[in-house]
Amino acid sequence: MLFEENLGSQLSIDETALSNGELYTIVTNKAAKGRKGSLLAMIKGTQAEIVISILNKISRSKRCKVKEVTLDMAANMKRIVSQCFPKASKVIDRFHVQKLTHDAVQEVRIKYRWEASDRAG
């Protein structure tokens, strides 16, 4: 599904699992704040080539007006944004950054906890 009329200058792109674990790529207009007019595209799968082919149905001149796209750190998402919205700044989704930071802190915390436990012995 592509709703070209919902294209805005600030977008978000992410993958989500809907029913039966099927992955979809969702592109939303951030200005609509989740209300009517939010959904730009919902594309089955996450393969860059497929998503790019759908988004490229929007004229290049319109796609070049996109100023910013929020995305996760997946290589396919970066490729999609680079090819479909060439003038847009890429902003990494803070939730993905927070998760990576949390996981790294947990790893260090557990390591030191085991070391302290071994010393106490």
C-alpha positions in Angstrom: 0.0 0.0 0.0 1.3 3.4 -0.9 -0.4 6.7 0.1 1.6 9.3 -1.8 -0.6 12.1 -0.5 0.8 11.4 3.0 4.4 12.3 2.0 5.9 14.8 4.3 9.3 16.4 5.0 9.9 14.2 8.1 9.4 10.5 7.9 10.0 7.3 9.9 10.8 3.9 8.5 10.7 0.7 10.5 9.9 -3.0 10.3 7.2 -4.6 12.2 5.8 -8.1 12.5 2.0 -8.3 12.0 0.2 -11.6 11.8 1.9 -15.0 11.7 5.3 -13.3 12.0 5.1 -11.7 8.6 7.4 -8.7 8.4 6.3 -5.4 6.9 8.2 -2.2 6.3 6.2 0.8 7.5 6.9 4.3 6.4 5.1 7.1 8.2 4.8 10.9 8.1 5.9 12.2 11.5 4.0 15.4 11.3 0.7 13.5 11.4 1.6 12.1 14.9 -0.1 8.8 14.4 -3.4 10.3 13.3 -5.1 10.3 9.9 -2.5 10.9 7.1 0.3 9.1 9.0 0.8 6.1 6.8 2.9 6.7 3.7 3.6 3.1 2.9 3.1 -0.4 4.2 5.1 -2.9 2.2 5.2 -6.7 2.8 8.8 -7.7 3.6 11.9 -5.8 4.4 14.0 -6.5 1.3 15.5 -3.2 0.2 15.0 -3.8 -3.5 11.2 -4.4 -3.1 10.7 -1.5 -0.7 12.7 0.8 -3.0 10.7 -0.2 -6.1 7.5 0.7 -4.3 8.7 4.0 -2.9 10.2 5.0 -6.2 6.6 5.2 -7.6 6.6 8.6 -5.9 8.3 11.1 -8.2 11.9 11.8 -7.5 11.2 15.6 -7.2 8.7 14.8 -4.4 11.0 12.4 -2.7 13.8 14.9 -2.8 11.7 17.3 -0.6 12.0 14.9 2.3 14.4 16.5 4.8 14.7 13.8 7.5 14.1 10.1 8.0 14.2 8.3 11.3 15.3 4.7 11.0 16.9 1.8 12.9 20.5 0.7 12.3 19.7 -2.0 9.8 21.7 -1.8 6.6 18.6 -2.4 4.5 16.8 0.6 6.0 19.9 2.8 5.4 20.0 1.7 1.8 16.3 2.3 1.3 16.5 5.8 2.7 19.7 6.6 0.8 18.2 5.6 -2.5 14.6 6.8 -2.1 15.2 10.0 -0.2 18.6 11.2 -1.3 18.5 14.6 0.3 17.2 13.5 3.7 19.3 13.4 6.8 19.3 10.0 8.5 18.5 10.0 12.2 18.9 6.8 14.2 15.9 5.9 16.2 16.7 6.6 19.9 15.0 3.5 21.1 17.4 1.3 19.2 20.4 3.3 20.6 19.0 3.0 24.1 18.6 -0.8 23.7 22.2 -1.2 22.5 23.5 1.0 25.4 21.4 -1.0 27.9 22.7 -4.3 26.5 26.3 -3.2 26.7 25.9 -1.9 30.3 24.3 -5.2 31.2 27.1 -7.2 29.7 29.7 -5.3 31.7 27.7 -5.4 34.9 27.3 -9.2 34.7 31.0 -9.7 33.9 32.0 -7.7 37.0 29.4 -9.4 39.1 30.8 -12.8 38.2 34.3 -11.6 38.9 33.3 -10.3 42.3 31.5 -13.5 43.1 34.5 -15.6 42.1 36.8 -13.5 44.4 34.4 -13.8 47.3 34.3 -17.4 46.8 
